[in-house]
Amino acid sequence: MNKKYFLLLPLCFASFYASSAAEKGTYYMGYLHEDINQGGVFELGVRVPTSQFTEFNVAAMWFAHDQNLYEGLNAGFHLTTGTPVLKGYMGAGLFSGQNKMCDKQYSNVNNRYDYTNCDSDLTVGVYPEIGVELSLFRLKLATYARYYKTANSGKNEYRMYGAYLGLSF
C-alpha cells in the first residue's frame, strides 16, 4: 500500500469529530488558480466548526505548476464572523506532501503535454487564507484566496484565488 494514502486519515477523523459535535461540518471540493504561472490546486476536504467563530479544515490536495506536481494534505484553522447565511473568514494553514519534478514534453499523438522522468521528494509549506462563504440550505458556495509559501528551492511562492462548493452533513 502506498504510504501517501495515510495522509488521508485526518479527513476521516475530522468527519468523526464533526458528527459528535453539536454543529455539523461540510464536505467540499475546491479549485484555486494562479494567473501568472498558470498553476492550479484542486482539493477535496472537510470543514468542521470548533465554535461559533472558529473552524478547522483538512483536505487532500493536488497542485500543478509547469513541471512541478504536488500531492498531499493541507490543514487550516480559521476565525469566522459566525453569521449563518453569509460568513467571512480568515486563517492560516500548513501543507505537506510529495513534490514531483518532471520533464514536460508535448505529444503530437495525444495533442497534450506528458510528464516523464519524474523525481520525487517531500515538501512542506504554509499559507494564509481569506474567504467569504454563502450558505443556502445545505449547500455552501465560497470564494477564497491563499498565498502559498513552500520550502522548495526555485519558484516557492504562489498567489492563488478560487472557489469551492460544499455540502453540509
C-alpha positions, 0 to 999 in steps of 0.5 A, a space after each residue: 500500500 502506498 504510504 501517501 494514502 495515510 495522509 488521508 486519515 485526518 479527513 476521516 477523523 475530522 468527519 468523526 469529530 464533526 458528527 459528535 459535535 453539536 454543529 455539523 461540518 461540510 464536505 467540499 471540493 475546491 479549485 484555486 488558480 494562479 494567473 501568472 504561472 498558470 498553476 492550479 490546486 484542486 482539493 477535496 476536504 472537510 470543514 468542521 466548526 470548533 465554535 461559533 467563530 472558529 473552524 478547522 479544515 483538512 483536505 487532500 490536495 493536488 497542485 500543478 505548476 509547469 513541471 512541478 506536481 504536488 500531492 498531499 494534505 493541507 490543514 487550516 484553522 480559521 476565525 469566522 464572523 459566525 453569521 449563518 447565511 453569509 460568513 467571512 473568514 480568515 486563517 492560516 494553514 500548513 501543507 505537506 506532501 510529495 513534490 514531483 519534478 518532471 520533464 514536460 514534453 508535448 505529444 503530437 499523438 495525444 495533442 497534450 503535454 506528458 510528464 516523464 522522468 519524474 523525481 520525487 521528494 517531500 515538501 512542506 509549506 504554509 499559507 494564509 487564507 481569506 474567504 467569504 462563504 454563502 450558505 443556502 440550505 445545505 449547500 455552501 458556495 465560497 470564494 477564497 484566496 491563499 498565498 502559498 509559501 513552500 520550502 522548495 528551492 526555485 519558484 516557492 511562492 504562489 498567489 492563488 484565488 478560487 472557489 469551492 462548493 460544499 455540502 453540509 452533513 
